[in-house]
Amino acid sequence: MRLHLSFNITQRKRASTLIALASTEIQAAENLTQDGLYRESAVHLYFAAFYLSQSLLIHKLGPRPSHKAVDSMLHQVYGRDKNFPRRYVELHSRLHKLRTDIDYRFSHSPEPSGLKKELRILSGYFSFVRRSFTEIDYDDILRGILESNPKQIADFSIDIYCPRTYMHHTRLTVWFPPFYLKIFRAQKLALHVKRLLKRLRVKKTQSYVAGLNSKVDQYKDKHLLMFDIDSVDAEVEATLGKIGGVVMKSGRGFHFVGAKVIDGQKAWHKELRRALRNPVLRTRIDKKHIMISMMRGYSTLRITASDVKPAIPHFYKEF
């Protein structure tokens, strides 16, 4: 079974953010279940279902729907839809009731076996939702940056490299003018380049990934501000909002790509150092990534997955 939802770009961004939030809740639920904290895990399971269901109803609901409204609308819109598995509608309602009992009424701790079963069904729901519409990806992000800086960007580039180490290994850079975004997808280009490395007998190419580079001109030092962040909360979001850009969720961490083009290497270094000194970001930002970026002359943030980096970075939020 599969839904085919046609969302506009604004709806896709909002729905993609909700899916990223659901992913975080599922991770939390898995960790809490392993630690035997079943009541807490159940609450995170519900919020994962809440975000997933809300993402499928983004065209039907307001910006901040109530829990009851999402549950009711899910039944109304998809309860009898032959392309929507009934078990996911029922899962949402069960978890909603369980969360209400735990938070607002006296309730015993959920049975571990039952909770693990719900987690398995929820994982299936997560996969189903991700197939239901086209999420925001790096191609969308690059097109958005290009629209905001039409005269500042001469090229984009990606690196194919091994993420096990920052330095001293085979690393291939591919440059392409912005109009190629209309012709191919960055991930498809990365796949072909990775195959080229394999044919050249580069060792362990299965571990290689593609990364978007900060430099946006082959012949001039023009950069996008990029850095790796360990965690994101309201304080971090407020700080990033003042800079402007996009946050991608990458496994357990996050990537930030600024929307403004920085002209000149000195100015780019200054912005990176400013981020390192920022009282909110300095404890969460990956300092080694920034120092290596300045040594190399550009930053790189991963856009694909491999056996050593299995999580594909996906859209989290735009500022």
Secondary structure, DSSP 8 states (H G I E B T S, - for coil): --------HHHHHHHHHHHHHHHHHHHHHHHHHHTT-HHHHHHHHHHHHHHHHHHHTTTTS-SS--HHHHHHHHHHHHTT-TTS-HHHHHHHHHHHHHHHHHHHS------HHHHHHHHHHHHHHHHHHHTSS----HHHHHHHHHHH-TTT-S-EEEEEE-TT-SSSS--EEEEE-GGGGGT--HHHHHHHHHHHHHHTT-TTGGG-EEEEESB--SSS-EEEEEEEES---HHHHHHHHHH-EEEEEETTEEEEEEEEEEESHHHHHHHHHHHHH-TTTTTTB-HHHHHHHHHHTS-EEE-S--SSS-S--EEEEE-
